[in-house]
Amino acid sequence: DRSWGHGSMMEEWHQKLHNMTDPDDVIICDALVAYWKANGNIQVYRDHLNGNGVTVERMRAYQQPIHTEPWFNGHIKDTMIGELEAYGRLLRS
């Protein structure tokens, strides 16, 4: 599936996290949780990012840029929400 494949948003974010984790990652993680809870509503994801100052331009300017948006794969929804919520707690710790 495309959710985690090469060139996916999740893969790009994963590379960014390896390179340089920063406070934006909490916002990105929360946006992804909101996106998955909204059944892949991309506007929910965008609104959360933009409302917290993480713009498309900012994401593309990271040393490991994020160019793509997440792709919803319904059969992994509950798993993704659980994993992202746990990861969000880790990022905040």
Disulfide bonds with the S-S distance in Angstrom:
none
